[in-house]
Amino acid sequence: MPELPEVETVRRGLEKQVLNATLQGVTLRRPDLRYAIPPAMGSLAHTKLTSLRRRAKYLLMDFDCGQTILIHLGMSGRLLFGQASTPLLKHDHIVFRFTDGQELRFNDARRFGVADMYPTKGEAQTKYFSKLGPEPLTDTFDGKYLLTSLEGKVSPIKTAIMDNAVVVGVGNIYASESLFRAGILPTQKAGTLSRPKAEKLVACIKDVLTEAIAAGGSSLKDYVQTDGSLGYFAHSFRVYGRGGEPCTVCKTPISKKVIGQRSTFYCTTCQK
């Protein structure tokens, strides 16, 4: 599933290509993905794309008509940018057509993605954002905040930092990588984290996400950037997906354990 760095990479790519472009129209090639697609989205036309934002793993497209389109890529979703003359693919479910002859296509083979539309002014009242924690790359997310949020929690620290009510966008890959850099076992009870460890973990989360964005995200299965190119942060993985391989620091074989139904990778020597 595309995580925060992948969605941010997509946002930045689209910003270069379609920001301030005029939408000619939208073609809905099916009525639903994970949920029903608002039919009104298919009537959106002759309006300028004034802003491209990201909140958590949601891509938000603001138009000067006062409407916002929300996209969640789900498990296999892709937003691909190209010429209108390019033949449509089977799983190109939504096509955004611009007056300059360019198109943006939401391709989603598994149909776990989400496409919704709402008045921009009413965004705070939508179901998507009412319970989200802070963005991890903002000043709001610091050691003090994390420590307070984890107080009394008995769940594993890895599960806690993947909880969007605590902090958004720290998905499975980046949780494993951040905990390794911070030297924290993913199984440690969240509420037992010390203030120094909380500070270090926050710093490591910020570093890992920043590096991943700079590398264009991590391409494992379906994710590609808007031009179809791959993300290269996977080449920098220190633990994720490396079960049984030697730790890059101490050479201890990397351990693998399922925590919260997600595969977790860590070093029993470097992480305490």
TORKOL-756091 format. One record per residue: x, y, z of N, C-alpha, C in turn; residue number from 1. Coordinates in nm, 3 decimals. Atoms other than C-alpha are relative to their C-alpha. Layout:
X/Y/Z/X/Y/Z/X/Y/Z/NUM $
...
% end
This chain:
0.084/-0.119/0.000/0.000/0.000/0.000/0.088/0.125/0.000/1 $
-0.077/-0.126/-0.005/0.140/0.346/-0.086/-0.016/0.068/0.134/2 $
0.001/-0.066/-0.130/0.236/0.523/0.235/0.029/0.149/-0.019/3 $
-0.014/-0.146/0.008/0.301/0.888/0.317/0.104/0.045/-0.102/4 $
-0.099/-0.048/0.098/0.627/0.926/0.116/-0.045/-0.020/-0.145/5 $
0.046/0.025/0.136/0.466/0.770/-0.190/-0.107/0.101/-0.041/6 $
0.107/-0.096/0.031/0.157/0.993/-0.172/0.058/0.141/-0.015/7 $
-0.064/-0.132/0.011/0.374/1.301/-0.114/0.077/0.012/-0.130/8 $
-0.071/0.001/0.128/0.587/1.204/-0.414/-0.096/0.021/-0.115/9 $
0.103/-0.018/0.103/0.274/1.175/-0.627/-0.050/0.144/0.000/10 $
0.048/-0.139/-0.009/0.151/1.513/-0.500/0.098/0.096/-0.065/11 $
-0.101/-0.091/0.056/0.478/1.684/-0.589/0.011/-0.015/-0.152/12 $
-0.005/0.021/0.144/0.482/1.525/-0.932/-0.117/0.063/-0.071/13 $
0.119/-0.060/0.061/0.128/1.633/-1.008/0.005/0.152/0.005/14 $
-0.008/-0.146/-0.016/0.196/1.984/-0.880/0.077/0.062/-0.116/15 $
-0.080/-0.051/0.112/0.457/2.027/-1.153/-0.076/-0.010/-0.132/16 $
0.063/0.030/0.128/0.223/1.895/-1.421/-0.137/0.063/-0.020/17 $
0.138/-0.042/0.021/-0.133/2.006/-1.357/-0.047/0.116/0.087/18 $
0.043/-0.113/-0.083/-0.139/2.283/-1.096/-0.034/0.120/-0.087/19 $
0.053/-0.116/0.074/-0.341/2.577/-1.232/-0.051/-0.036/-0.139/20 $
0.059/0.043/0.126/-0.455/2.369/-1.529/-0.152/0.003/0.012/21 $
0.146/-0.005/0.001/-0.821/2.392/-1.631/-0.055/-0.138/-0.034/22 $
0.062/0.130/0.019/-1.027/2.077/-1.599/-0.110/0.010/-0.105/23 $
0.103/0.002/0.103/-1.227/2.008/-1.912/-0.117/-0.088/0.042/24 $
0.107/0.090/-0.044/-1.419/1.719/-1.761/0.057/-0.124/0.067/25 $
-0.038/0.122/-0.070/-1.412/1.393/-1.564/-0.085/-0.115/-0.053/26 $
0.071/0.119/0.044/-1.503/1.050/-1.696/0.008/-0.107/0.108/27 $
0.007/0.108/-0.098/-1.618/0.790/-1.442/-0.030/-0.128/-0.077/28 $
0.016/0.121/0.079/-1.570/0.449/-1.602/-0.062/-0.115/0.080/29 $
0.075/0.093/-0.084/-1.732/0.266/-1.311/-0.060/0.080/0.115/30 $
0.068/-0.079/-0.103/-1.964/0.376/-1.027/0.066/-0.003/0.137/31 $
-0.058/0.013/-0.133/-1.744/0.268/-0.738/0.143/-0.054/-0.005/32 $
-0.127/0.067/-0.026/-1.404/0.168/-0.605/-0.022/-0.074/0.131/33 $
0.034/0.061/-0.128/-1.391/0.070/-0.238/-0.140/0.042/0.044/34 $
0.134/-0.053/-0.028/-1.694/0.293/-0.193/-0.054/0.061/-0.128/35 $
0.060/-0.064/0.115/-1.935/0.457/-0.434/0.069/0.133/-0.030/36 $
-0.056/-0.128/0.044/-1.792/0.747/-0.635/-0.117/0.097/-0.019/37 $
0.111/-0.094/0.018/-2.013/1.057/-0.614/-0.026/0.028/-0.149/38 $
0.028/-0.026/0.141/-2.187/1.087/-0.954/0.031/0.144/-0.041/39 $
-0.026/-0.141/0.031/-2.142/1.467/-0.930/0.143/0.024/-0.044/40 $
-0.139/-0.015/0.044/-1.769/1.415/-0.981/0.008/-0.004/-0.153/41 $
0.002/0.011/0.145/-1.848/1.320/-1.340/-0.052/0.124/-0.070/42 $
0.052/-0.125/0.057/-2.011/1.660/-1.391/0.094/0.118/0.021/43 $
-0.094/-0.109/-0.028/-1.714/1.864/-1.271/0.072/0.040/-0.129/44 $
-0.060/-0.045/0.126/-1.587/2.075/-1.563/0.023/0.150/0.004/45 $
-0.027/-0.143/0.020/-1.448/2.414/-1.668/0.036/0.069/0.131/46 $
-0.045/-0.054/-0.128/-1.277/2.478/-1.336/0.150/-0.022/0.014/47 $
-0.146/0.005/-0.010/-0.915/2.545/-1.245/0.043/-0.075/0.126/48 $
-0.059/0.070/-0.113/-0.708/2.318/-1.020/0.095/0.098/0.071/49 $
-0.075/-0.107/-0.067/-0.579/2.572/-0.768/0.097/-0.048/0.106/50 $
-0.087/0.048/-0.108/-0.414/2.353/-0.506/0.004/-0.153/0.001/51 $
-0.018/0.143/-0.020/-0.274/2.003/-0.455/0.058/-0.019/0.138/52 $
-0.044/0.017/-0.138/-0.247/1.900/-0.090/0.005/-0.148/0.036/53 $
0.003/0.134/-0.056/-0.178/1.590/0.113/-0.031/0.009/0.148/54 $
0.026/0.016/-0.143/-0.322/1.498/0.453/0.002/-0.148/0.027/55 $
-0.021/0.143/-0.023/-0.204/1.163/0.589/0.029/-0.066/-0.135/56 $
-0.022/0.066/0.129/-0.230/0.929/0.287/-0.104/0.042/-0.103/57 $
0.099/-0.051/0.092/-0.502/1.133/0.116/0.060/0.109/-0.088/58 $
-0.035/-0.107/0.093/-0.432/1.341/-0.194/-0.124/0.086/-0.021/59 $
0.114/-0.092/0.007/-0.655/1.650/-0.208/0.020/0.098/-0.115/60 $
-0.005/-0.088/0.117/-0.727/1.842/-0.529/-0.108/0.106/0.015/61 $
0.094/-0.111/-0.019/-0.887/2.185/-0.478/-0.024/0.071/-0.132/62 $
0.037/-0.070/0.124/-1.075/2.354/-0.764/-0.065/0.134/0.033/63 $
0.048/-0.134/-0.029/-1.177/2.717/-0.795/-0.153/0.010/0.000/64 $
0.146/0.003/-0.012/-1.544/2.615/-0.809/-0.042/-0.029/0.144/65 $
0.031/0.024/-0.140/-1.517/2.541/-0.435/-0.012/-0.147/0.038/66 $
0.007/0.143/-0.026/-1.500/2.162/-0.463/0.141/-0.060/0.017/67 $
-0.124/0.074/-0.019/-1.225/1.926/-0.344/-0.023/-0.146/-0.034/68 $
0.003/0.143/0.028/-1.160/1.580/-0.484/0.105/-0.067/0.087/69 $
-0.088/0.077/-0.089/-1.009/1.333/-0.237/0.031/-0.134/-0.066/70 $
-0.044/0.127/0.056/-0.806/1.036/-0.359/0.081/-0.076/0.104/71 $
-0.084/0.092/-0.080/-0.674/0.743/-0.154/0.036/-0.115/-0.093/72 $
-0.046/0.096/0.099/-0.463/0.502/-0.357/-0.028/-0.145/0.038/73 $
0.031/0.136/-0.040/-0.561/0.195/-0.153/0.120/-0.091/-0.011/74 $
-0.108/0.099/0.009/-0.354/-0.118/-0.219/0.078/0.010/-0.130/75 $
-0.065/0.009/0.131/-0.281/-0.090/-0.589/-0.023/0.123/-0.087/76 $
0.035/-0.116/0.080/-0.394/0.255/-0.699/0.121/0.075/-0.053/77 $
-0.103/-0.082/0.064/-0.187/0.468/-0.936/-0.066/0.122/-0.062/78 $
0.042/-0.119/0.074/-0.229/0.822/-1.064/0.105/0.022/-0.108/79 $
-0.094/-0.009/0.111/-0.070/0.835/-1.408/-0.038/0.116/-0.091/80 $
0.019/-0.121/0.078/-0.027/1.150/-1.613/0.050/-0.023/-0.142/81 $
-0.045/0.018/0.138/-0.008/1.153/-1.992/-0.090/0.070/-0.098/82 $
0.076/-0.061/0.108/-0.156/1.251/-2.325/-0.136/-0.069/-0.016/83 $
0.134/0.054/0.021/-0.524/1.206/-2.403/-0.001/-0.105/-0.112/84 $
-0.007/0.094/0.113/-0.419/1.012/-2.716/0.045/-0.139/0.042/85 $
-0.045/0.131/-0.047/-0.277/0.728/-2.504/-0.121/-0.090/0.025/86 $
0.115/0.090/-0.020/-0.513/0.426/-2.512/-0.028/-0.025/0.148/87 $
0.039/0.028/-0.137/-0.708/0.368/-2.194/0.030/-0.146/0.035/88 $
-0.023/0.134/-0.050/-0.617/0.065/-1.982/-0.125/-0.051/0.070/89 $
0.118/0.064/-0.059/-0.868/-0.180/-1.834/-0.035/0.060/0.136/90 $
0.025/-0.046/-0.136/-0.828/-0.046/-1.481/0.017/0.151/0.017/91 $
0.007/-0.147/-0.008/-0.824/0.327/-1.564/-0.145/0.036/0.032/92 $
0.141/-0.013/-0.041/-1.141/0.388/-1.363/-0.050/0.143/-0.002/93 $
0.038/-0.141/0.003/-1.140/0.769/-1.345/0.099/0.074/-0.088/94 $
-0.087/-0.075/0.091/-1.005/1.001/-1.614/-0.031/0.149/0.015/95 $
0.011/-0.145/-0.010/-0.944/1.372/-1.547/0.059/0.058/-0.128/96 $
-0.044/-0.057/0.127/-0.923/1.557/-1.880/0.020/0.151/0.015/97 $
-0.032/-0.142/-0.009/-0.756/1.899/-1.904/-0.005/0.064/-0.139/98 $
0.020/-0.070/0.128/-0.802/2.163/-2.172/0.123/0.004/-0.087/99 $
-0.122/0.000/0.081/-0.439/2.137/-2.282/0.029/-0.135/-0.065/100 $
-0.018/0.130/0.064/-0.489/1.779/-2.400/0.065/-0.106/0.087/101 $
-0.059/0.096/-0.094/-0.334/1.614/-2.096/-0.111/-0.072/0.079/102 $
0.093/0.075/-0.082/-0.504/1.350/-1.884/0.070/-0.054/0.125/103 $
-0.044/0.065/-0.122/-0.467/1.220/-1.530/-0.096/-0.117/0.024/104 $
0.083/0.119/-0.011/-0.590/0.864/-1.482/0.023/-0.070/0.135/105 $
-0.005/0.076/-0.124/-0.672/0.686/-1.158/-0.020/-0.146/-0.037/106 $
-0.001/0.142/0.035/-0.580/0.324/-1.226/0.006/-0.081/0.129/107 $
0.004/0.076/-0.126/-0.670/0.072/-0.954/-0.052/-0.140/-0.028/108 $
0.037/0.137/0.037/-0.666/-0.299/-1.035/-0.083/-0.068/0.108/109 $
0.071/0.069/-0.107/-0.785/-0.415/-0.692/-0.124/0.075/0.048/110 $
0.114/-0.085/-0.035/-1.034/-0.131/-0.647/-0.016/0.017/0.152/111 $
0.003/-0.032/-0.142/-0.941/-0.071/-0.281/0.018/0.150/0.024/112 $
-0.020/-0.144/-0.013/-0.885/0.298/-0.350/-0.130/0.072/0.029/113 $
0.116/-0.083/-0.031/-1.120/0.583/-0.265/0.006/0.126/-0.086/114 $
0.014/-0.127/0.071/-1.242/0.876/-0.474/-0.127/0.065/0.051/115 $
0.115/-0.069/-0.056/-1.471/1.130/-0.314/0.009/0.148/-0.035/116 $
0.003/-0.143/0.027/-1.574/1.493/-0.359/-0.089/0.068/0.103/117 $
0.077/-0.074/-0.101/-1.697/1.753/-0.110/0.033/0.149/-0.012/118 $
-0.032/-0.144/0.000/-1.718/2.133/-0.066/0.126/0.025/0.083/119 $
-0.128/-0.025/-0.067/-1.371/2.256/0.029/-0.021/0.061/0.138/120 $
0.023/-0.068/-0.129/-1.509/2.477/0.309/-0.048/-0.096/0.108/121 $
0.052/0.094/-0.098/-1.666/2.174/0.474/0.093/-0.115/0.031/122 $
-0.094/0.112/-0.014/-1.353/1.962/0.481/0.013/-0.051/0.144/123 $
-0.021/0.040/-0.139/-1.313/1.963/0.860/-0.114/-0.088/0.052/124 $
0.115/0.077/-0.047/-1.658/1.806/0.895/-0.012/-0.136/-0.069/125 $
0.008/0.129/0.068/-1.590/1.512/0.662/0.050/-0.112/0.089/126 $
-0.035/0.117/-0.081/-1.543/1.161/0.799/0.149/-0.034/-0.006/127 $
-0.139/0.041/0.021/-1.184/1.143/0.677/0.098/0.061/0.100/128 $
-0.103/-0.076/-0.071/-1.013/1.397/0.902/-0.027/0.026/0.148/129 $
0.039/-0.040/-0.136/-1.196/1.424/1.235/0.085/-0.065/0.110/130 $
-0.072/0.072/-0.106/-0.980/1.171/1.423/0.150/-0.018/-0.029/131 $
-0.141/0.017/0.038/-0.638/1.213/1.263/0.094/0.074/0.096/132 $
-0.106/-0.064/-0.078/-0.323/1.290/1.463/0.079/0.096/-0.088/133 $
-0.078/-0.098/0.075/-0.057/1.540/1.353/0.081/-0.063/-0.113/134 $
-0.093/0.042/0.105/0.157/1.518/1.042/0.138/-0.022/0.063/135 $
-0.128/0.030/-0.064/0.493/1.359/1.131/0.113/0.097/-0.032/136 $
-0.107/-0.091/0.039/0.702/1.620/0.951/-0.024/0.144/0.044/137 $
0.027/-0.133/-0.055/0.556/1.914/1.142/0.057/0.013/0.140/138 $
-0.053/-0.025/-0.134/0.676/2.076/1.464/-0.093/-0.052/0.109/139 $
0.096/0.051/-0.099/0.360/1.957/1.639/0.038/-0.140/0.047/140 $
-0.041/0.136/-0.034/0.495/1.604/1.630/0.142/0.005/0.058/141 $
-0.130/-0.001/-0.067/0.776/1.608/1.888/0.000/-0.103/0.112/142 $
-0.013/0.101/-0.103/0.901/1.393/2.174/-0.101/0.014/0.112/143 $
0.096/-0.024/-0.107/0.678/1.554/2.433/-0.139/-0.047/-0.042/144 $
0.131/0.041/0.049/0.368/1.503/2.221/-0.009/-0.152/-0.007/145 $
0.005/0.146/0.014/0.456/1.140/2.144/-0.010/-0.068/0.136/146 $
0.001/0.060/-0.133/0.524/1.059/2.508/-0.139/0.012/0.064/147 $
0.134/-0.021/-0.055/0.190/1.208/2.613/-0.103/-0.091/-0.069/148 $
0.095/0.081/0.076/0.005/1.021/2.337/0.011/-0.148/0.034/149 $
-0.022/0.143/-0.028/0.157/0.687/2.441/-0.026/-0.036/0.145/150 $
0.017/0.025/-0.143/0.088/0.723/2.812/-0.108/-0.104/0.027/151 $
0.095/0.104/-0.038/-0.077/0.410/2.951/-0.026/-0.106/-0.106/152 $
0.025/0.097/0.106/-0.071/0.221/2.621/0.083/-0.127/0.022/153 $
-0.070/0.128/-0.016/0.018/-0.149/2.649/0.024/-0.068/-0.135/154 $
-0.023/0.057/0.133/0.019/-0.215/2.275/0.147/0.016/-0.038/155 $
-0.138/-0.014/0.045/0.355/-0.267/2.101/0.024/0.139/-0.059/156 $
-0.032/-0.134/0.051/0.531/0.057/2.011/-0.018/0.010/-0.151/157 $
0.019/-0.005/0.145/0.522/-0.036/1.642/-0.147/0.020/-0.036/158 $
0.143/-0.018/0.024/0.144/-0.068/1.651/-0.043/0.142/0.033/159 $
0.040/-0.134/-0.045/0.115/0.263/1.837/0.038/0.108/-0.100/160 $
-0.041/-0.107/0.093/0.315/0.470/1.589/-0.062/-0.016/-0.138/161 $
0.076/0.018/0.124/0.111/0.322/1.304/-0.146/0.039/0.016/162 $
0.137/-0.042/-0.029/-0.210/0.444/1.469/-0.017/0.145/-0.048/163 $
0.020/-0.134/0.055/-0.335/0.746/1.271/-0.054/0.100/0.100/164 $
0.044/-0.092/-0.105/-0.486/0.889/1.588/0.118/0.054/0.079/165 $
-0.123/-0.045/-0.067/-0.132/0.918/1.728/0.081/0.089/-0.093/166 $
-0.071/-0.076/0.102/0.049/1.033/1.415/-0.036/-0.062/-0.134/167 $
0.045/0.054/0.128/-0.050/0.998/1.051/0.118/-0.042/-0.087/168 $
-0.092/0.029/0.109/0.134/0.828/0.771/0.122/-0.083/0.030/169 $
-0.115/0.085/-0.030/0.388/0.610/0.954/-0.045/-0.144/-0.023/170 $
0.045/0.133/0.036/0.305/0.289/0.771/0.100/-0.108/0.036/171 $
-0.075/0.117/-0.042/0.451/-0.056/0.807/0.149/0.007/-0.032/172 $
-0.141/-0.007/0.041/0.773/-0.006/0.612/0.076/0.100/0.087/173 $
-0.073/-0.109/-0.064/0.867/0.322/0.774/0.000/-0.012/0.152/174 $
-0.002/0.027/-0.144/0.772/0.211/1.125/0.117/-0.093/0.033/175 $
-0.111/0.093/-0.023/1.017/-0.081/1.103/0.134/0.070/-0.015/176 $
-0.127/-0.069/0.025/1.293/0.138/0.960/0.029/0.103/0.109/177 $
-0.020/-0.103/-0.103/1.241/0.415/1.218/0.037/-0.062/0.134/178 $
-0.030/0.066/-0.127/1.242/0.179/1.515/0.141/-0.059/0.000/179 $
-0.138/0.049/0.008/1.565/0.022/1.393/0.099/0.113/0.025/180 $
-0.093/-0.113/-0.017/1.737/0.358/1.368/-0.002/0.054/0.143/181 $
0.012/-0.051/-0.138/1.608/0.455/1.713/0.049/-0.102/0.103/182 $
-0.048/0.102/-0.093/1.731/0.127/1.864/-0.107/-0.050/0.094/183 $
0.113/0.040/-0.085/1.387/0.033/1.998/-0.063/-0.128/-0.056/184 $
0.068/0.121/0.042/1.238/-0.316/1.984/-0.146/0.031/-0.035/185 $
0.139/-0.029/0.039/0.904/-0.306/1.799/-0.103/-0.059/0.096/186 $
0.092/0.064/-0.094/0.750/-0.527/2.070/-0.009/0.072/0.135/187 $
0.005/-0.071/-0.128/0.820/-0.284/2.357/-0.137/0.063/0.020/188 $
0.127/-0.064/-0.029/0.504/-0.164/2.528/0.011/0.150/-0.018/189 $
-0.008/-0.142/0.037/0.430/0.184/2.398/0.009/0.091/0.121/190 $
0.004/-0.086/-0.118/0.359/0.329/2.741/0.125/-0.002/0.084/191 $
-0.124/0.008/-0.077/0.704/0.231/2.872/0.115/0.077/-0.064/192 $
-0.106/-0.074/0.069/0.898/0.449/2.629/0.047/0.117/0.086/193 $
-0.057/-0.111/-0.077/1.133/0.694/2.802/-0.001/0.128/-0.082/194 $
-0.003/-0.128/0.072/1.151/1.064/2.714/0.116/0.006/-0.100/195 $
-0.108/-0.002/0.100/1.498/1.030/2.552/-0.029/-0.089/-0.120/196 $
0.032/0.089/0.111/1.378/0.734/2.345/-0.111/0.058/-0.087/197 $
0.107/-0.064/0.077/1.065/0.923/2.243/0.056/0.108/-0.090/198 $
-0.064/-0.105/0.080/1.277/1.216/2.127/0.077/-0.061/-0.117/199 $
-0.079/0.063/0.106/1.505/0.984/1.932/-0.090/-0.062/-0.105/200 $
0.091/0.062/0.096/1.215/0.796/1.774/-0.064/0.103/-0.091/201 $
0.058/-0.107/0.082/1.052/1.118/1.657/0.100/0.047/-0.105/202 $
-0.105/-0.045/0.093/1.381/1.231/1.501/0.022/-0.102/-0.111/203 $
-0.022/0.105/0.099/1.424/0.896/1.327/-0.117/-0.012/-0.097/204 $
0.116/0.001/0.089/1.069/0.897/1.191/0.009/0.113/-0.102/205 $
-0.013/-0.114/0.091/1.125/1.242/1.045/0.110/-0.024/-0.103/206 $
-0.112/0.026/0.092/1.461/1.137/0.895/-0.038/-0.103/-0.106/207 $
0.036/0.107/0.093/1.327/0.817/0.741/-0.101/0.049/-0.104/208 $
0.101/-0.048/0.094/1.023/0.985/0.586/0.058/0.103/-0.096/209 $
-0.062/-0.101/0.086/1.228/1.277/0.455/0.088/-0.066/-0.106/210 $
-0.087/0.071/0.095/1.481/1.042/0.295/-0.083/-0.077/-0.103/211 $
0.085/0.076/0.091/1.203/0.829/0.147/-0.064/0.091/-0.105/212 $
0.058/-0.095/0.095/1.036/1.132/-0.011/0.104/0.043/-0.103/213 $
-0.108/-0.041/0.091/1.369/1.244/-0.157/0.033/-0.108/-0.103/214 $
-0.028/0.112/0.090/1.409/0.896/-0.310/-0.119/-0.037/-0.087/215 $
0.118/0.028/0.081/1.063/0.905/-0.464/-0.086/-0.111/0.054/216 $
0.079/0.106/-0.062/0.914/0.656/-0.218/0.061/-0.137/-0.021/217 $
-0.046/0.139/0.007/0.942/0.278/-0.213/-0.088/-0.079/-0.095/218 $
0.076/0.084/0.093/0.834/0.066/-0.510/0.021/-0.146/0.036/219 $
-0.007/0.141/-0.033/0.754/-0.287/-0.395/-0.084/-0.082/-0.097/220 $
0.086/0.074/0.091/0.457/-0.408/-0.599/-0.060/0.093/-0.106/221 $
0.077/-0.077/0.097/0.220/-0.160/-0.762/0.041/0.146/-0.012/222 $
-0.022/-0.144/-0.002/0.347/0.184/-0.668/0.097/0.047/-0.106/223 $
-0.090/-0.074/0.089/0.496/0.408/-0.936/-0.032/0.148/0.014/224 $
0.024/-0.144/-0.001/0.533/0.784/-0.966/-0.091/0.037/-0.116/225 $
0.099/-0.040/0.099/0.303/0.987/-1.189/0.047/-0.017/-0.144/226 $
-0.053/0.022/0.135/0.534/0.944/-1.489/0.030/-0.147/-0.027/227 $
-0.022/0.143/0.017/0.549/0.567/-1.436/0.132/-0.051/0.054/228 $
-0.130/0.042/-0.051/0.898/0.564/-1.283/-0.013/-0.053/0.142/229 $
0.002/0.064/-0.130/0.984/0.371/-0.968/0.055/0.090/0.109/230 $
-0.061/-0.064/-0.115/1.064/0.494/-0.619/0.118/-0.085/0.047/231 $
-0.125/0.072/-0.024/1.412/0.401/-0.496/0.039/-0.014/0.147/232 $
-0.039/0.011/-0.141/1.400/0.413/-0.115/0.016/-0.145/0.043/233 $
-0.014/0.143/-0.035/1.368/0.031/-0.110/0.145/-0.043/0.000/234 $
-0.142/0.035/0.004/1.738/0.020/-0.193/0.071/0.041/0.130/235 $
-0.060/-0.047/-0.125/1.803/0.189/0.144/-0.054/-0.072/0.123/236 $
0.056/0.071/-0.115/1.605/-0.053/0.362/0.112/-0.063/0.083/237 $
-0.097/0.061/-0.090/1.808/-0.155/0.667/-0.054/-0.127/0.065/238 $
0.059/0.121/-0.057/1.562/-0.409/0.806/-0.121/-0.051/-0.079/239 $
0.126/0.043/0.061/1.233/-0.413/0.615/0.026/-0.095/-0.117/240 $
-0.012/0.097/0.108/1.202/-0.719/0.393/0.130/-0.077/-0.002/241 $
-0.132/0.061/-0.003/1.545/-0.844/0.501/0.010/-0.113/0.104/242 $
-0.002/0.107/-0.098/1.445/-1.129/0.733/0.104/-0.107/-0.032/243 $
-0.105/0.101/0.018/1.736/-1.370/0.782/0.130/0.054/-0.055/244 $
-0.122/-0.060/0.052/1.986/-1.137/0.619/0.077/0.068/0.112/245 $
-0.078/-0.062/-0.107/2.273/-0.987/0.823/-0.033/0.147/0.020/246 $
0.020/-0.141/-0.033/2.213/-0.658/1.002/0.112/0.083/-0.061/247 $
-0.100/-0.086/0.063/2.390/-0.374/0.825/0.097/0.061/0.100/248 $
-0.086/-0.056/-0.104/2.541/-0.267/1.159/0.081/-0.107/0.071/249 $
-0.068/0.098/-0.086/2.620/-0.578/1.366/0.008/-0.140/-0.060/250 $
-0.002/0.128/0.071/2.569/-0.868/1.119/-0.090/-0.108/0.061/251 $
0.098/0.093/-0.054/2.308/-1.038/1.343/-0.110/-0.021/-0.103/252 $
0.110/0.021/0.095/2.041/-1.204/1.123/-0.124/0.081/0.039/253 $
0.120/-0.079/-0.025/1.738/-0.978/1.091/-0.117/-0.093/0.033/254 $
0.115/0.079/-0.042/1.434/-1.117/1.273/-0.128/0.050/-0.066/255 $
0.130/-0.034/0.056/1.080/-1.123/1.138/-0.108/-0.050/0.094/256 $
0.109/0.035/-0.090/0.766/-1.124/1.350/-0.126/0.072/-0.046/257 $
0.127/-0.063/0.034/0.399/-1.054/1.283/-0.052/0.074/0.123/258 $
0.052/-0.084/-0.107/0.280/-0.764/1.499/-0.118/0.078/-0.057/259 $
0.119/-0.068/0.051/-0.071/-0.632/1.456/-0.033/-0.039/-0.142/260 $
0.030/0.057/0.131/-0.114/-0.855/1.149/0.089/0.054/-0.111/261 $
-0.093/-0.053/0.100/0.178/-0.686/0.976/0.139/-0.059/0.023/262 $
-0.136/0.051/-0.011/0.522/-0.831/0.904/0.092/0.109/0.052/263 $
-0.088/-0.095/-0.067/0.780/-0.660/1.123/0.142/-0.054/-0.002/264 $
-0.140/0.041/0.011/1.157/-0.669/1.078/0.084/0.082/0.098/265 $
-0.080/-0.069/-0.101/1.415/-0.585/1.346/0.126/-0.080/0.032/266 $
-0.125/0.062/-0.042/1.760/-0.662/1.487/-0.002/-0.015/0.152/267 $
0.006/0.025/-0.145/1.766/-0.825/1.832/0.123/0.053/0.074/268 $
-0.120/-0.054/-0.063/2.114/-0.688/1.895/-0.003/0.153/0.006/269 $
-0.002/-0.148/0.007/2.076/-0.324/1.782/-0.123/0.062/0.066/270 $
0.125/-0.054/-0.056/1.720/-0.283/1.914/-0.028/-0.063/0.135/271 $
0.018/0.049/-0.137/1.661/-0.311/2.288/-0.132/0.047/0.057/272 $
% end
